[in-house]
Amino acid sequence: MSKLPFQDLKVIDLSTVLAGPSVGTFFAELGARVIKIEHPKFGDVTNTWRLQQESDSSKQSAYYSSVNFLKENMALDLTIEAHYSLFETQLKDADIILMNFKKGDDVKLKVRPENLWAINPSLIIGKISGFGSDNDRIAYDLILQAESGFMSMNGTPDSGPVKMPVALIDVLAAHQLKEGLLLALLQHKQGKGQVVSVSLYDAAICSLANQASNYLMAQQVPQRIGSLHPNIAPYGEIFQSKDEKLLTFAIGSDLHFHKLLASLDLIALQDDIQFKSNIERVKNRSALAQIIQEKVGELLAAPLLSILQELGVPAAQIQTLDQVFADPNAQELVREEQIGSQNTKRVSQIAFKFEA
């Protein structure tokens, strides 16, 4: 990309934590000038969310760094008249403002649409809330995972409900806000502002996808089945190879299944009534998994995965993050920024590519 698409865009980022700031980073990576405004005393709370080895409080936390990239920082308390005046100056030629204030704070800080449009009538306002703009309930990703059904489905029968290790609802809400803001920019009429709002709750419910339809159409309330897929088998079962690597297969069709059987010298199972169709494999998945494990346990991981890849069978070794980032393809998505004496790193907010 010779010219970044948003080089002429100015974004004011008043948001904190993960969802809003990641939207600011998205625009910054695509060339926008992004000014992150934080309270002089309290800053962004994620700068206090530190690993045990992050003892130097003068440096950015890894969490904060993950979604704050290529931004200019300003420390302003918008309740102070002189600070608000500086904010107004920055706002006059801004295109987008991002915020995630709880209900009432937008009044106290004078950042309601009528306040902002009095300064800049064409401003696009991006808002993230927990449960909607008119709800003053404080929400974190964990709370949304709990209340939107994700935790009830995640885990094993023995583990109890489990939170996902990434703040996925924040990530999903951020993507929803990006999409809304891009649409607002696309149809933006000079002189007329627009509010684009996303709640974490709506983003979570809209992301239930097939699990929602399983319930809405078949009245199935999903249970905790670990990595297993409720509609497909074998899919998500974990197998251990002879060299103690953990493997998993995503067998989405009869063709995939037949190729898997051929690679494991289990072709006789192809005509077994218990496993002849996907619905039968789902019913008898435990028995099937036991048979597959016996064969996988006799084989080394690398040669087996190589054969499956050649056959076009979706299969993978379960990797830890150190293994993930040893891959040059993952390294291509790492972004670095020198801030003072600190070299900060994060993964890109941009996964798409423009191809000829």
C-alpha positions as CSV (number, residue, x, y, z in Angstrom):
1,M,0.0,0.0,0.0
2,S,1.9,3.1,-1.3
3,K,-0.3,5.7,0.4
4,L,-2.0,4.8,3.7
5,P,-5.8,5.3,3.2
6,F,-6.3,7.5,6.3
7,Q,-3.4,9.8,6.1
8,D,-5.7,12.8,6.1
9,L,-7.9,11.5,9.0
10,K,-7.6,12.8,12.5
11,V,-9.0,10.7,15.4
12,I,-9.4,11.8,19.1
13,D,-9.3,8.7,21.4
14,L,-10.9,9.3,24.8
15,S,-11.5,5.6,25.3
16,T,-9.8,3.3,27.8
17,V,-9.2,-0.5,28.3
18,L,-9.3,-2.6,25.1
19,A,-12.2,-2.2,22.7
20,G,-12.1,1.6,22.1
21,P,-8.3,1.9,22.1
22,S,-7.9,-1.0,19.6
23,V,-10.2,1.0,17.2
24,G,-7.8,4.0,17.6
25,T,-4.9,1.8,16.8
26,F,-6.6,0.4,13.7
27,F,-6.9,3.9,12.3
28,A,-3.4,4.8,13.4
29,E,-1.9,1.8,11.6
30,L,-3.7,2.9,8.4
31,G,-2.2,6.4,8.6
32,A,-4.5,8.4,10.7
33,R,-3.2,10.9,13.2
34,V,-4.6,9.6,16.5
35,I,-4.4,11.6,19.7
36,K,-5.1,9.7,22.9
37,I,-6.3,11.9,25.7
38,E,-6.0,10.5,29.2
39,H,-6.6,11.9,32.7
40,P,-3.4,13.3,34.1
41,K,-3.7,11.4,37.4
42,F,-5.6,8.2,36.5
43,G,-4.6,7.6,32.9
44,D,-5.8,4.4,31.3
45,V,-6.4,1.7,33.9
46,T,-4.7,-1.0,31.7
47,N,-1.4,0.7,32.5
48,T,-1.8,-0.8,36.0
49,W,-2.6,-4.3,34.7
50,R,0.8,-5.8,34.9
51,L,2.5,-9.1,34.8
52,Q,4.6,-10.0,37.8
53,Q,7.7,-9.4,35.8
54,E,6.6,-5.9,34.8
55,S,7.8,-4.0,37.9
56,D,8.9,-0.7,36.3
57,S,5.7,1.4,36.5
58,S,7.4,4.2,34.5
59,K,7.0,2.1,31.4
60,Q,3.9,1.1,29.5
61,S,2.3,-2.2,30.6
62,A,2.2,-4.9,27.9
63,Y,-1.6,-4.9,28.1
64,Y,-1.7,-1.1,27.5
65,S,0.8,-1.5,24.6
66,S,-1.3,-4.1,22.9
67,V,-3.9,-1.6,21.8
68,N,-2.1,1.7,21.9
69,F,0.2,2.1,18.9
70,L,1.4,5.1,16.9
71,K,-0.7,7.5,19.1
72,E,0.1,11.0,20.3
73,N,-0.6,11.3,24.0
74,M,-2.1,14.2,25.9
75,A,-2.9,14.4,29.6
76,L,-6.1,16.4,30.1
77,D,-8.7,16.6,32.8
78,L,-11.8,17.7,30.9
79,T,-13.4,19.1,34.1
80,I,-10.7,21.8,34.2
81,E,-11.6,24.7,31.9
82,A,-8.1,25.3,30.6
83,H,-7.8,21.6,29.7
84,Y,-11.2,21.5,28.1
85,S,-10.1,24.5,26.0
86,L,-7.1,22.5,24.7
87,F,-9.4,19.6,24.0
88,E,-11.7,21.9,22.0
89,T,-8.7,23.1,19.9
90,Q,-7.9,19.5,19.0
91,L,-11.5,18.7,18.3
92,K,-12.1,21.5,15.7
93,D,-10.4,19.7,12.9
94,A,-10.9,16.1,14.0
95,D,-12.9,13.6,11.9
96,I,-13.7,10.9,14.6
97,I,-13.8,10.8,18.3
98,L,-13.8,7.6,20.3
99,M,-15.2,7.2,23.9
100,N,-16.5,4.6,26.3
101,F,-17.8,6.7,29.2
102,K,-20.5,5.4,31.4
103,K,-23.8,7.1,31.4
104,G,-23.6,10.5,33.3
105,D,-19.8,10.9,32.8
106,D,-20.5,12.2,29.3
107,V,-22.6,15.0,30.8
108,K,-20.0,15.8,33.5
109,L,-17.2,16.0,30.9
110,K,-19.3,17.8,28.3
111,V,-18.7,15.2,25.6
112,R,-22.3,14.6,24.6
113,P,-23.1,14.9,20.9
114,E,-24.6,18.3,21.3
115,N,-21.4,19.6,23.1
116,L,-19.1,18.1,20.5
117,W,-21.1,19.2,17.4
118,A,-21.2,22.7,18.7
119,I,-17.5,22.7,18.3
120,N,-17.3,20.5,15.2
121,P,-20.6,19.9,13.4
122,S,-19.2,17.2,11.0
123,L,-17.6,15.0,13.8
124,I,-18.3,11.3,13.7
125,I,-18.7,10.0,17.3
126,G,-17.8,6.4,18.1
127,K,-19.2,5.1,21.4
128,I,-18.8,1.8,23.2
129,S,-20.9,0.9,26.2
130,G,-21.4,-2.2,28.2
131,F,-25.2,-2.6,27.9
132,G,-26.3,0.3,25.8
133,S,-26.0,4.1,25.9
134,D,-28.9,4.5,28.3
135,N,-27.6,1.9,30.8
136,D,-25.2,3.1,33.5
137,R,-24.1,-0.4,34.5
138,I,-20.3,-0.9,34.5
139,A,-19.2,-3.8,32.3
140,Y,-16.0,-5.7,31.8
141,D,-15.4,-8.4,29.2
142,L,-15.7,-11.1,31.9
143,I,-19.2,-9.9,32.9
144,L,-20.3,-10.0,29.2
145,Q,-18.8,-13.5,28.7
146,A,-20.8,-14.6,31.8
147,E,-24.1,-13.0,30.8
148,S,-24.1,-13.7,27.0
149,G,-23.7,-17.5,27.4
150,F,-20.1,-17.8,26.3
151,M,-18.8,-19.0,29.7
152,S,-21.6,-21.5,30.1
153,M,-20.5,-23.1,26.9
154,N,-16.8,-22.9,27.4
155,G,-14.9,-25.5,29.4
156,T,-15.4,-29.2,30.0
157,P,-18.1,-31.1,32.0
158,D,-15.7,-31.2,34.9
159,S,-14.2,-27.7,34.7
160,G,-17.3,-25.7,35.2
161,P,-17.8,-22.5,33.2
162,V,-14.5,-21.0,31.9
163,K,-13.6,-17.5,30.7
164,M,-11.9,-17.3,27.4
165,P,-8.2,-16.2,27.8
166,V,-8.6,-13.3,25.5
167,A,-11.1,-10.4,26.1
168,L,-13.0,-11.7,23.1
169,I,-16.2,-9.6,23.6
170,D,-14.1,-6.4,23.7
171,V,-12.4,-7.6,20.4
172,L,-15.7,-8.3,18.8
173,A,-17.2,-5.0,19.9
174,A,-14.2,-3.2,18.5
175,H,-14.7,-4.9,15.1
176,Q,-18.3,-3.9,15.2
177,L,-17.4,-0.2,15.9
178,K,-14.8,-0.2,13.1
179,E,-17.4,-1.4,10.7
180,G,-19.9,1.2,11.8
181,L,-17.3,4.0,11.6
182,L,-16.1,2.9,8.1
183,L,-19.7,3.0,6.9
184,A,-20.2,6.5,8.5
185,L,-17.1,7.7,6.7
186,L,-18.3,6.2,3.4
187,Q,-21.6,8.1,3.6
188,H,-20.3,11.1,5.4
189,K,-22.0,14.3,4.3
190,Q,-19.8,17.4,5.0
191,G,-21.2,19.4,7.8
192,K,-23.4,16.7,9.3
193,G,-22.1,14.6,12.2
194,Q,-23.0,11.0,13.1
195,V,-23.1,8.9,16.2
196,V,-22.1,5.2,15.9
197,S,-22.7,3.3,19.1
198,V,-21.9,-0.4,20.0
199,S,-22.6,-2.2,23.2
200,L,-20.5,-5.1,24.4
201,Y,-23.8,-7.0,25.0
202,D,-25.1,-6.6,21.5
203,A,-21.6,-7.5,20.1
204,A,-21.6,-10.7,22.2
205,I,-25.1,-11.8,21.3
206,C,-24.5,-11.1,17.6
207,S,-21.5,-13.4,17.8
208,L,-23.3,-16.5,19.1
209,A,-23.7,-17.5,15.5
210,N,-24.4,-21.3,15.0
211,Q,-24.8,-21.8,18.8
212,A,-27.6,-19.3,18.8
213,S,-29.4,-21.0,15.9
214,N,-28.9,-24.4,17.5
215,Y,-31.0,-23.1,20.4
216,L,-33.4,-20.9,18.4
217,M,-34.2,-23.6,15.8
218,A,-33.7,-26.9,17.7
219,Q,-34.0,-25.7,21.4
220,Q,-30.6,-27.1,22.2
221,V,-29.0,-25.4,25.1
222,P,-25.2,-25.8,24.5
223,Q,-23.4,-27.7,27.2
224,R,-19.7,-27.6,28.1
225,I,-18.0,-30.1,25.8
226,G,-14.4,-28.7,25.8
227,S,-13.1,-28.3,22.3
228,L,-15.7,-30.6,20.7
229,H,-18.1,-29.2,18.1
230,P,-21.8,-29.9,18.8
231,N,-22.6,-30.5,15.1
232,I,-19.4,-32.2,13.7
233,A,-17.3,-35.2,14.6
234,P,-14.4,-35.8,14.8
235,Y,-13.8,-32.1,15.4
236,G,-11.9,-30.7,18.4
237,E,-11.0,-34.0,20.0
238,I,-7.4,-33.9,21.2
239,F,-5.1,-36.8,20.3
240,Q,-1.5,-37.5,21.5
241,S,1.1,-38.7,19.1
242,K,3.9,-41.2,19.8
243,D,6.2,-38.2,20.4
244,E,3.7,-36.7,22.9
245,K,2.5,-33.9,20.6
246,L,-1.1,-32.8,20.9
247,L,-3.0,-32.9,17.7
248,T,-6.5,-32.0,16.6
249,F,-8.6,-32.6,13.5
250,A,-11.4,-30.6,11.9
251,I,-13.3,-33.2,9.9
252,G,-16.0,-31.2,8.2
253,S,-17.1,-33.6,5.5
254,D,-17.3,-37.3,4.6
255,L,-14.4,-36.8,2.2
256,H,-12.2,-35.4,5.0
257,F,-13.2,-38.4,7.1
258,H,-12.3,-40.9,4.4
259,K,-8.9,-39.3,3.9
260,L,-8.2,-39.3,7.6
261,L,-9.1,-43.0,7.8
262,A,-6.8,-43.8,4.9
263,S,-3.9,-41.9,6.5
264,L,-4.4,-43.8,9.7
265,D,-4.9,-47.2,8.0
266,L,-8.5,-47.4,9.3
267,I,-10.2,-47.5,6.0
268,A,-12.5,-50.4,7.2
269,L,-14.3,-47.9,9.4
270,Q,-15.6,-46.1,6.3
271,D,-18.5,-48.6,6.0
272,D,-19.1,-49.0,9.7
273,I,-22.7,-48.0,10.4
274,Q,-21.6,-46.1,13.6
275,F,-19.4,-43.8,11.5
276,K,-20.9,-43.8,8.0
277,S,-22.4,-40.3,8.2
278,N,-21.6,-37.2,10.2
279,I,-24.7,-37.5,12.4
280,E,-23.7,-41.0,13.3
281,R,-20.2,-39.9,14.1
282,V,-21.6,-37.2,16.4
283,K,-23.7,-39.8,18.2
284,N,-20.7,-42.2,18.5
285,R,-17.9,-39.7,18.8
286,S,-16.4,-41.2,22.0
287,A,-15.9,-44.6,20.5
288,L,-14.5,-43.1,17.3
289,A,-12.1,-40.9,19.3
290,Q,-10.8,-43.9,21.1
291,I,-10.1,-45.8,17.9
292,I,-8.3,-42.8,16.3
293,Q,-6.2,-42.2,19.5
294,E,-4.9,-45.8,19.3
295,K,-3.6,-45.2,15.8
296,V,-2.3,-41.6,16.4
297,G,-0.5,-42.9,19.5
298,E,1.6,-45.1,17.2
299,L,2.7,-42.3,14.9
300,L,5.0,-39.3,15.0
301,A,3.3,-35.9,14.8
302,A,5.3,-34.2,12.0
303,P,5.0,-37.0,9.4
304,L,1.3,-37.5,10.1
305,L,0.5,-33.8,9.8
306,S,2.5,-33.7,6.6
307,I,0.5,-36.5,5.1
308,L,-2.8,-34.9,6.2
309,Q,-1.8,-31.6,4.7
310,E,-1.0,-33.2,1.4
311,L,-4.4,-34.9,1.5
312,G,-6.1,-31.6,2.3
313,V,-7.4,-32.7,5.7
314,P,-7.6,-29.9,8.2
315,A,-5.3,-30.9,11.1
316,A,-3.0,-29.1,13.5
317,Q,-0.6,-29.4,16.4
318,I,-1.7,-27.4,19.4
319,Q,0.9,-24.7,19.9
320,T,1.9,-22.4,22.8
321,L,2.5,-18.7,22.1
322,D,6.3,-19.1,22.0
323,Q,5.8,-21.7,19.2
324,V,3.2,-19.4,17.4
325,F,5.6,-16.5,17.3
326,A,8.5,-18.6,16.1
327,D,6.6,-18.8,12.8
328,P,7.7,-16.1,10.3
329,N,4.1,-15.6,9.3
330,A,3.1,-14.6,12.8
331,Q,6.2,-12.4,13.1
332,E,5.1,-10.4,10.0
333,L,2.1,-9.3,12.1
334,V,4.2,-8.0,15.0
335,R,4.4,-4.2,15.3
336,E,7.1,-2.4,17.3
337,E,7.3,1.1,18.7
338,Q,10.1,2.8,20.6
339,I,8.7,4.9,23.5
340,G,11.5,6.5,25.3
341,S,13.9,3.7,26.3
342,Q,11.1,1.1,26.0
343,N,10.7,-1.1,23.0
344,T,6.9,-1.9,22.9
345,K,5.4,-4.7,20.8
346,R,1.9,-5.8,19.8
347,V,0.2,-7.7,17.0
348,S,-1.3,-5.7,14.2
349,Q,-5.0,-4.6,14.1
350,I,-4.9,-5.2,10.4
351,A,-5.4,-8.7,9.1
352,F,-6.6,-7.9,5.6
353,K,-4.4,-7.4,2.5
354,F,-5.1,-5.6,-0.8
355,E,-4.1,-8.0,-3.5
356,A,-3.6,-7.3,-7.2
